[in-house]
Amino acid sequence: MSVGYAVVDVETTGLFAGRWHNRIAEVAVVHVGRDGNVTGEWSTLVNPERDLGPQHIHGIRAGDVLTAPRFADIAGDLAPLLAGRVVVAHNLGFDLRFLRYEFERLGFSVPLDVEFGLCTMAMSERYLAGSSRSLSACCAAAGVRQGTAHSALHDARAAAGLLGCFVRVAGQPEPWDALFGGGLLWPGIPPGCGRTRRRGTIDAQPTSFLSRLVDRLPRIPDMPHADEYLAVLDQALLDRHLSISEQDALLELAESLKLSFDAAMALHRRYLVALAQVAWADGLVTDGERLDLVRVAELLGLSADDVTVALDAGRNHQEAPRLGQFRLRRGDTVAFTGQLSGSREEWERQALAIGLVVTPGGVTRRTRLLVAADPDSLSGKADKARRYGIPIVTEEAFAGLLERMDD
């Protein structure tokens, strides 16, 4: 006999399970007793092993899921949380389709079907007369706190709150009491990894990168291979964003070149001086150029004082590395990946109009640049770009590069 309810919510890379390789990117389960009270909860981000899709809706960054468990890793942890309980969700069919699809990809046929569960969206028609069907509207009508929309745990908590209201209004025995009578048979699924990853567990970029430099680089006095490190740093900062993937690449390079922490920080300051020299090239540093230097300094763990020193050194033409000043040229090949905030068709039209070549398919060694919704994208194109050493930039950075196009 069922011991209660399992209220679930999933955030996904798209709307259709099994189509266009859509996957679960976050899953949450809230346990609710027969009396409508919450008894426990569990949630984790999930590495979907592909691009994250509508990030503007679910707010999950690729950097958040790079080290999150895959569904295969947590299937054995999730199954016991669902087995023996009546599964509940707001728009139950949507969540169950994705959960079934993920289990079936691993070869497990699980008894997740709307016939054996409860949908708080459908129940609201009876218990919340006149309410809209959206989760937020139902919560407002029932006086249930929702929290952050499109967070799996917050949405599962909200649906659990609705369920509690409906249980108390319906009374005992519940009109759906028959759902508790049958013991649905779940397949034997091996234990999961026991690991979860929650949102917001990654530090802010400057602290994260600097602390990782401190942790991984020894303190030795020499500074070999400076140019090689600076060249990769210049490419990584092309869009003034250090993605988790770019941080990893810089750390691995610094280790392989046997750079010390002090040497790496000295190179960061030299790089800042080089940027300052570029800013002084026309005899004037604009507010925008100064803000750019401040942003780069923050990313590299440098201070406002370092910016001032760099500007003084740049004006006096003190020694600094030559920057490649990455520019796109007519005939260069570019590619796009992920669900961009702007229309991909419009980006492609602009690129073609200015003389660039757009590849509708994958990334090749001839691709000069990949434009991504998220520079940490897990898409196949992004993975190939990293292996080929092709820069991955945001839409904003791409727009800037188009303005600075060379003939």
C-alpha positions in Angstrom: 0.0 0.0 0.0 1.2 3.5 -0.8 2.7 5.5 2.0 1.8 8.8 0.4 2.6 11.0 -2.5 5.7 11.9 -4.5 5.3 15.3 -6.0 7.7 15.8 -9.0 8.9 18.5 -11.2 11.4 18.5 -14.1 13.2 21.3 -16.0 14.1 20.2 -19.5 16.0 21.3 -22.6 12.8 21.4 -24.7 9.1 20.6 -24.7 9.0 17.2 -26.3 10.5 14.2 -24.6 12.4 12.0 -27.1 12.3 14.6 -29.9 15.4 16.6 -30.9 17.3 14.8 -28.2 15.5 16.8 -25.4 16.5 15.7 -21.9 16.0 16.5 -18.2 18.3 19.2 -16.8 16.9 19.3 -13.3 14.6 17.0 -11.3 13.0 17.4 -7.8 10.8 15.2 -5.6 8.8 16.3 -2.6 7.3 13.6 -0.4 3.8 14.4 1.0 1.9 12.2 3.5 -1.7 11.1 3.2 -2.6 14.0 5.5 -1.2 16.6 3.0 1.9 17.5 5.0 5.4 17.5 3.5 7.7 14.8 4.9 10.9 15.2 2.8 12.5 16.5 -0.4 15.3 15.7 -2.9 16.5 17.5 -6.0 19.5 17.7 -8.3 20.7 19.4 -11.5 21.3 16.8 -14.2 23.9 16.9 -16.9 21.7 16.5 -20.1 24.8 15.7 -22.3 23.5 18.3 -24.8 22.8 22.0 -25.1 20.5 23.3 -22.4 17.8 24.8 -24.7 15.6 27.7 -23.4 18.0 29.0 -20.7 16.0 32.2 -20.5 13.1 30.2 -19.1 14.7 27.7 -16.7 17.8 29.8 -15.9 20.2 26.9 -15.7 23.7 27.6 -16.9 25.9 25.1 -18.7 28.6 25.8 -16.0 26.0 24.6 -13.4 25.6 21.2 -15.0 29.1 20.5 -16.3 29.9 18.5 -13.1 26.3 17.5 -12.3 25.4 13.8 -12.4 23.9 12.4 -15.5 20.4 10.8 -15.4 22.1 7.4 -15.6 24.0 8.3 -12.4 20.9 9.2 -10.4 18.3 6.8 -11.8 18.9 4.4 -8.9 18.5 7.2 -6.4 15.3 8.6 -8.0 13.4 5.3 -8.5 13.1 4.5 -4.7 11.7 8.0 -4.2 8.9 7.3 -6.6 8.2 3.6 -6.1 5.3 2.8 -3.8 3.9 6.4 -3.9 1.2 8.1 -5.9 3.1 10.4 -8.3 1.8 14.0 -8.5 2.8 17.0 -10.7 1.4 20.2 -12.1 0.8 19.1 -15.7 1.5 15.5 -14.8 1.7 14.2 -18.4 4.6 16.5 -19.2 6.8 15.4 -16.3 6.0 11.7 -16.6 6.8 11.7 -20.4 10.3 13.0 -19.7 10.9 10.7 -16.7 9.7 7.6 -18.7 11.9 8.6 -21.6 15.0 9.0 -19.4 14.4 5.6 -17.7 13.7 3.9 -21.1 16.9 5.2 -22.5 18.6 3.2 -19.8 16.5 0.1 -20.6 14.0 0.3 -17.7 10.3 0.2 -18.2 8.8 2.1 -15.3 5.1 2.3 -14.2 4.8 6.1 -14.6 1.5 6.8 -16.2 -1.1 9.6 -15.7 -3.7 6.8 -15.0 -1.9 6.1 -11.7 -1.1 9.6 -10.6 -2.6 13.0 -9.8 -2.3 16.3 -11.7 -2.7 19.4 -9.6 -3.4 21.4 -12.7 -6.5 19.2 -13.5 -7.5 19.1 -9.8 -7.5 22.9 -9.6 -10.6 22.9 -11.9 -12.6 21.3 -9.1 -10.9 22.8 -6.0 -10.0 26.2 -7.2 -13.0 27.4 -9.2 -12.2 30.2 -11.6 -8.4 29.9 -11.3 -6.1 29.9 -14.3 -4.3 26.6 -14.9 -0.8 28.0 -14.5 1.1 27.0 -11.4 1.6 30.6 -10.3 -2.1 31.4 -10.7 -3.2 28.3 -8.8 -0.7 29.1 -6.0 -2.0 32.6 -5.8 -5.6 31.4 -5.6 -4.8 28.8 -3.0 -2.5 31.1 -0.9 0.5 28.8 -1.6 4.0 30.4 -1.8 5.6 29.5 -5.1 9.2 30.6 -4.8 11.3 30.9 -7.9 9.3 29.8 -11.0 11.0 27.2 -13.3 13.2 25.9 -10.5 12.4 22.2 -10.2 12.5 22.2 -6.4 10.6 25.4 -5.9 7.9 24.2 -8.4 7.7 20.8 -6.8 7.3 22.5 -3.4 4.5 24.7 -4.8 2.7 21.7 -6.3 3.1 19.9 -3.0 1.4 22.9 -1.3 -1.5 22.8 -3.7 -1.8 19.1 -3.1 -2.0 19.6 0.6 -4.8 22.2 0.1 -6.7 19.8 -2.1 -6.2 16.9 0.3 -7.6 18.9 3.2 -10.6 20.2 1.2 -11.4 16.7 -0.2 -11.4 15.1 3.2 -11.1 11.4 4.1 -11.3 9.1 2.3 -10.0 11.0 -0.7 -12.0 10.7 -4.0 -8.8 9.2 -5.5 -8.4 6.7 -2.6 -8.3 3.8 -5.2 -4.9 5.0 -6.4 -3.4 3.8 -3.1 -4.7 0.2 -3.4 -2.4 -1.2 -6.1 1.3 -2.0 -5.8 2.9 -0.9 -9.1 5.8 -3.1 -10.0 9.1 -1.2 -10.5 12.1 -2.9 -12.2 15.3 -3.5 -10.3 17.5 -0.5 -10.9 21.1 -0.6 -9.5 21.9 2.0 -6.8 22.7 5.5 -8.0 25.7 7.6 -7.3 24.2 9.2 -4.2 25.5 12.6 -5.4 23.4 15.7 -6.2 24.1 19.2 -7.4 22.0 22.1 -6.5 21.6 25.5 -8.2 23.9 28.3 -7.1 26.7 26.0 -5.9 29.3 27.6 -8.3 31.2 30.6 -7.0 31.2 33.9 -8.8 33.7 33.8 -11.7 36.5 36.0 -10.3 36.6 34.2 -7.0 36.3 30.8 -8.5 39.1 31.3 -11.1 41.5 33.0 -8.6 40.9 30.3 -5.9 41.5 27.6 -8.4 44.7 29.2 -9.4 45.8 29.3 -5.7 44.8 25.7 -5.2 46.5 24.2 -8.3 49.6 26.2 -9.1 52.7 25.9 -7.0 54.8 28.9 -5.9 58.0 28.7 -7.8 60.0 31.7 -9.1 60.4 31.1 -12.8 58.0 32.3 -15.6 58.4 30.0 -18.6 56.2 30.0 -21.7 54.6 33.3 -20.9 53.5 34.0 -24.5 51.7 30.7 -24.8 49.6 31.3 -21.7 48.9 34.9 -22.7 47.7 33.8 -26.2 45.2 31.4 -24.7 44.1 34.0 -22.2 43.5 36.5 -25.0 41.3 34.0 -26.8 39.4 33.1 -23.6 38.6 36.7 -22.9 37.5 37.5 -26.4 33.9 37.9 -25.1 34.9 39.3 -21.7 33.6 36.2 -20.0 35.6 33.3 -18.5 33.4 30.2 -18.9 34.0 27.2 -16.7 35.4 25.4 -19.7 37.8 28.3 -20.4 38.9 28.4 -16.8 39.6 24.7 -17.0 41.7 25.1 -20.1 43.7 27.9 -18.6 44.4 26.0 -15.4 45.4 22.9 -17.4 47.7 25.0 -19.6 49.3 26.8 -16.6 50.0 23.4 -14.9 51.4 21.9 -18.1 53.7 24.9 -18.6 54.8 24.7 -14.9 53.7 28.3 -14.2 53.6 29.3 -10.5 50.7 31.1 -9.0 52.7 34.3 -8.7 53.9 33.9 -12.4 50.3 33.5 -13.6 49.1 36.6 -11.7 52.1 38.6 -13.1 51.0 37.5 -16.5 47.5 38.7 -15.8 48.9 42.1 -14.9 51.0 42.2 -18.1 47.9 41.3 -20.1 46.0 44.2 -18.4 48.9 46.6 -19.4 48.6 45.4 -23.0 44.9 46.2 -23.0 45.6 49.6 -21.6 48.1 50.3 -24.4 45.4 49.5 -27.0 43.0 51.8 -25.1 45.7 54.6 -25.3 46.4 54.1 -29.0 44.2 57.1 -30.0 45.5 59.2 -27.1 42.3 58.9 -25.1 40.8 56.3 -22.8 37.0 56.4 -22.9 34.7 55.5 -20.0 33.8 52.4 -22.0 37.4 51.4 -22.4 38.1 52.0 -18.6 35.1 49.8 -17.7 36.4 47.1 -20.0 39.7 47.1 -18.2 37.9 46.9 -14.8 35.8 43.9 -16.1 38.9 42.1 -17.3 40.7 42.8 -14.0 37.7 41.4 -12.0 37.8 38.2 -14.1 41.5 37.7 -13.5 41.4 38.4 -9.8 43.0 41.8 -10.1 42.1 45.0 -8.2 41.1 48.6 -9.1 44.7 49.6 -8.2 46.0 47.1 -10.8 43.8 48.9 -13.4 45.3 52.3 -12.4 48.8 50.9 -12.6 48.0 49.3 -16.0 46.7 52.6 -17.4 49.8 54.5 -16.3 52.1 51.8 -17.7 50.1 51.7 -21.0 50.3 55.4 -21.4 54.0 55.3 -20.9 54.4 52.4 -23.3 56.0 50.1 -20.8 56.7 46.5 -21.9 53.7 44.4 -22.5 52.8 41.4 -24.7 51.4 42.1 -28.1 47.7 41.3 -28.3 46.4 39.5 -31.4 43.3 41.6 -31.4 41.1 38.9 -32.8 39.0 40.2 -35.7 36.7 38.5 -38.2 37.4 38.9 -41.9 35.3 38.5 -44.9 35.2 34.9 -45.9 35.7 33.6 -42.3 33.4 30.8 -41.3 31.1 31.1 -38.3 28.6 28.7 -36.7 25.9 29.0 -34.1 24.7 26.7 -31.3 22.0 26.8 -28.6 18.7 28.6 -28.3 19.9 32.2 -28.8 18.1 35.1 -27.2 17.9 36.8 -30.7 16.7 35.1 -33.8 19.3 32.8 -35.3 18.0 33.6 -38.7 18.6 37.3 -38.1 22.2 36.6 -36.8 22.9 34.5 -39.9 21.5 37.1 -42.2 23.7 39.8 -40.6 26.8 37.5 -40.9 26.1 36.7 -44.5 25.4 40.4 -45.4 28.8 41.4 -44.1 30.7 38.7 -46.0 31.0 35.8 -43.5 30.3 32.2 -44.3 27.7 30.4 -42.1 27.8 26.7 -41.7 24.4 25.2 -41.2 25.8 21.9 -40.0 28.6 21.1 -37.6 31.9 22.8 -36.6 35.0 22.0 -38.7 38.6 22.9 -38.4 37.9 25.8 -40.8 35.4 27.4 -38.5 36.8 30.6 -37.1 34.2 31.3 -34.4 31.3 29.6 -32.7 28.5 31.8 -31.3 26.6 30.2 -28.4 23.7 31.0 -26.1 26.0 29.9 -23.3 29.9 29.7 -23.7 29.9 26.6 -21.5 27.4 24.9 -23.9 27.3 21.1 -23.8 26.3 20.8 -27.5 28.2 18.7 -29.9 29.3 21.8 -31.8 30.7 23.4 -28.6 32.6 20.2 -27.7 34.2 20.1 -31.1 35.1 23.8 -31.0 36.9 23.3 -27.8 38.9 20.3 -29.2 39.8 22.4 -32.2 40.7 25.5 -30.2 38.0 27.6 -31.8 36.7 30.5 -29.7 33.2 30.3 -28.3 31.6 33.7 -27.7 28.2 35.1 -26.7 25.8 37.0 -29.0 26.9 40.3 -27.5 30.6 39.6 -28.2 29.7 38.5 -31.7 27.8 41.8 -32.3 31.0 43.7 -31.2 33.1 41.6 -33.6 30.8 42.4 -36.5 31.2 46.1 -35.8 35.0 45.7 -35.9 35.1 43.6 -39.0 38.3 43.7 -41.2 38.1 43.7 -45.0 
